[in-house]
Amino acid sequence: AEQALALRAPRGPRTPSAREVREHEEQQHVAYRSWCRVCAAARGIGTQHRARPPGGAPGDAGDKDPIVAVDYAFLTTGDDDASDTMPIAVYKESKYGLLGATAVLQKGADLDSVKYGVAFVQSTGHARIVAQSDNEAAVKQLKAAVCKETPGLSYTMRESPAYDHAANGFIEAGVRELKRQVRAILFDLRSRLGTELPLNHPLVSW
């Protein structure tokens, strides 16, 4: 007789201990917890995302040198107020999975954006990299300036084809995770202060 396969129902959120709640909040909601209302609001997903196996980022198997990718993200409140938008320059490195970001006043190679990018590249410890981005003029300008200003760096420039999300998926995944994390911290801060902080408030970019 044929046996029916048993379906495994997803587990519901469990009740955490007071210590777990305190430690999770002290760690700024870095790890998603289904029982956390801040995580649910900022990072809620239907199923858990498993960590990718070691061995580099998807799509970089043919690269001898590690990838450092850069892209822009825009954090918004979800309404139509264009003034309440915070642009962010996001960097991701392929060998160790390093992720970094900084709020910027504008797109392009302004001094503060370049200084942050140089510091990020130096933090990876790599002497040779593949500098990757999409074909947007502003991000290409920033990428070129960062590579030029990083002392002793050898680099290869690479741009992904326009509208090719698979080719640029490495940094796009980093952008999504960064935005989730920033939203979690912002929701938590608003809850603690009991007030709505606009995205252009100095506390948010800090």
Wavefront OBJ file of the C-alpha trace (Angstrom):
o trace
v 0.000 0.000 0.000
v 1.178 3.469 -0.767
v 2.144 5.598 2.166
v 1.228 9.271 2.209
v 4.072 11.676 2.860
v 3.675 13.499 6.139
v 3.572 17.248 5.687
v 5.671 19.188 8.150
v 3.900 22.317 9.303
v 6.065 25.383 9.985
v 6.646 26.031 13.646
v 4.978 29.053 15.162
v 6.911 31.705 17.092
v 7.948 30.481 20.537
v 7.977 32.581 23.678
v 11.538 33.790 24.383
v 13.081 34.222 27.786
v 13.682 37.693 29.209
v 17.419 37.171 28.701
v 16.964 36.276 25.027
v 14.861 39.398 24.473
v 17.432 41.620 26.190
v 20.377 40.145 24.256
v 18.500 40.389 20.959
v 17.698 44.061 21.524
v 21.289 44.793 22.583
v 22.461 43.243 19.305
v 20.214 45.636 17.341
v 18.084 42.881 15.753
v 20.962 41.636 13.570
v 19.627 38.060 13.622
v 15.983 37.696 12.572
v 13.738 36.346 15.328
v 10.160 35.373 14.510
v 8.988 36.278 18.021
v 10.302 39.854 17.779
v 7.692 42.412 16.716
v 10.410 44.767 15.400
v 11.909 42.007 13.227
v 8.433 41.037 12.031
v 7.682 44.633 11.025
v 11.032 45.380 9.408
v 12.223 42.027 8.141
v 9.191 39.729 8.120
v 9.520 36.932 5.554
v 7.365 33.923 4.765
v 10.083 31.356 5.302
v 13.480 31.471 6.910
v 16.443 32.310 4.663
v 19.303 29.891 5.054
v 22.874 31.109 4.928
v 24.618 30.366 1.648
v 27.421 27.798 1.756
v 31.046 29.011 1.858
v 33.009 29.440 -1.329
v 32.271 32.946 -2.501
v 29.302 34.779 -3.851
v 27.087 33.386 -6.597
v 28.473 34.224 -10.003
v 32.091 34.837 -8.995
v 33.407 31.297 -9.475
v 35.473 32.396 -12.482
v 37.066 35.370 -10.767
v 40.611 34.996 -9.479
v 40.282 38.162 -7.419
v 37.578 38.920 -4.833
v 34.690 41.162 -5.841
v 33.926 44.466 -4.177
v 30.553 45.641 -5.449
v 28.857 48.992 -4.870
v 25.310 50.178 -5.428
v 22.888 52.805 -4.142
v 19.896 52.113 -1.958
v 17.064 54.441 -1.001
v 15.345 54.147 2.337
v 11.866 55.662 2.276
v 8.924 55.929 4.615
v 6.602 54.524 1.960
v 4.640 57.720 1.416
v 4.847 60.213 -1.424
v 7.051 62.727 0.391
v 10.215 62.781 -1.710
v 11.993 64.865 0.942
v 11.758 61.971 3.403
v 14.206 59.755 1.512
v 17.710 58.749 2.590
v 20.197 57.708 -0.115
v 22.751 55.096 0.975
v 25.950 53.872 -0.696
v 26.226 50.113 -0.111
v 29.389 48.011 -0.493
v 29.721 44.222 -0.418
v 32.783 41.973 -0.624
v 32.642 38.399 -1.916
v 35.359 36.424 -0.103
v 34.313 37.098 3.493
v 30.803 38.445 2.881
v 31.655 41.871 4.316
v 28.871 44.440 4.021
v 29.116 48.170 4.648
v 27.038 51.249 3.965
v 26.918 54.972 4.601
v 24.261 57.638 4.191
v 25.180 60.148 1.489
v 23.932 63.615 0.611
v 23.921 62.884 -3.107
v 24.990 60.324 -5.671
v 28.434 60.496 -7.247
v 32.028 60.902 -6.103
v 31.644 63.486 -3.347
v 34.443 63.600 -0.770
v 32.687 61.833 2.110
v 31.361 59.024 -0.106
v 34.825 58.381 -1.552
v 36.472 58.426 1.896
v 34.032 55.808 3.171
v 34.526 53.642 0.081
v 38.308 53.764 0.445
v 38.034 52.796 4.126
v 35.770 49.859 3.239
v 38.119 48.546 0.539
v 41.093 48.861 2.901
v 39.179 46.997 5.625
v 38.935 43.942 3.347
v 42.717 43.593 3.276
v 42.717 42.864 -0.476
v 45.468 44.213 -2.723
v 43.633 43.168 -5.907
v 39.878 43.303 -6.513
v 37.205 43.191 -9.180
v 35.295 46.464 -8.726
v 31.705 45.731 -9.742
v 28.620 47.900 -10.206
v 25.775 48.450 -12.611
v 26.016 50.905 -15.515
v 24.567 53.934 -13.743
v 26.859 56.933 -14.332
v 26.872 58.093 -10.691
v 27.842 54.737 -9.204
v 30.516 54.207 -11.884
v 31.940 57.618 -10.977
v 32.017 56.714 -7.292
v 33.563 53.299 -7.950
v 36.307 54.776 -10.133
v 37.167 57.442 -7.563
v 37.322 54.913 -4.703
v 39.646 52.615 -6.655
v 41.862 55.513 -7.712
v 42.163 56.894 -4.179
v 42.856 53.544 -2.440
v 46.663 53.324 -1.981
v 48.371 50.314 -3.538
v 45.168 48.822 -4.967
v 45.155 46.861 -8.226
v 41.691 46.565 -9.700
v 39.621 45.459 -12.658
v 36.487 47.440 -13.463
v 33.328 45.520 -14.295
v 29.769 46.652 -14.986
v 26.758 44.373 -15.148
v 24.451 44.699 -18.167
v 21.500 47.042 -17.808
v 18.419 45.438 -16.163
v 20.342 42.184 -15.591
v 19.385 41.433 -11.995
v 21.084 38.037 -12.061
v 24.467 39.575 -12.909
v 24.101 42.220 -10.196
v 22.291 39.987 -7.698
v 25.320 39.793 -5.397
v 25.114 43.452 -4.367
v 21.314 43.612 -4.672
v 21.047 40.926 -1.987
v 23.296 43.053 0.195
v 21.107 46.099 -0.411
v 17.981 44.191 0.639
v 19.573 42.925 3.839
v 20.968 46.370 4.665
v 17.560 48.007 4.228
v 15.902 45.382 6.434
v 18.476 45.921 9.155
v 18.202 49.722 9.028
v 14.412 49.508 9.187
v 14.635 47.208 12.213
v 16.890 49.631 14.068
v 14.712 52.590 13.072
v 11.476 50.886 14.156
v 13.073 49.966 17.475
v 14.334 53.515 18.017
v 10.952 55.045 17.214
v 9.297 52.626 19.615
v 11.701 53.488 22.432
v 11.434 57.248 21.887
v 7.684 57.166 21.365
v 7.907 59.487 18.374
v 8.179 59.345 14.584
v 11.665 60.266 13.420
v 11.824 61.462 9.789
v 14.511 59.884 7.643
v 16.257 63.231 7.244
v 16.761 63.527 11.006
v 20.499 63.547 11.930
v 19.988 60.589 14.310
v 18.930 58.348 11.423
v 21.973 58.931 9.222
v 24.252 58.723 12.279
l 1 2 3 4 5 6 7 8 9 10 11 12 13 14 15 16 17 18 19 20 21 22 23 24 25 26 27 28 29 30 31 32 33 34 35 36 37 38 39 40 41 42 43 44 45 46 47 48 49 50 51 52 53 54 55 56 57 58 59 60 61 62 63 64 65 66 67 68 69 70 71 72 73 74 75 76 77 78 79 80 81 82 83 84 85 86 87 88 89 90 91 92 93 94 95 96 97 98 99 100 101 102 103 104 105 106 107 108 109 110 111 112 113 114 115 116 117 118 119 120 121 122 123 124 125 126 127 128 129 130 131 132 133 134 135 136 137 138 139 140 141 142 143 144 145 146 147 148 149 150 151 152 153 154 155 156 157 158 159 160 161 162 163 164 165 166 167 168 169 170 171 172 173 174 175 176 177 178 179 180 181 182 183 184 185 186 187 188 189 190 191 192 193 194 195 196 197 198 199 200 201 202 203 204 205 206
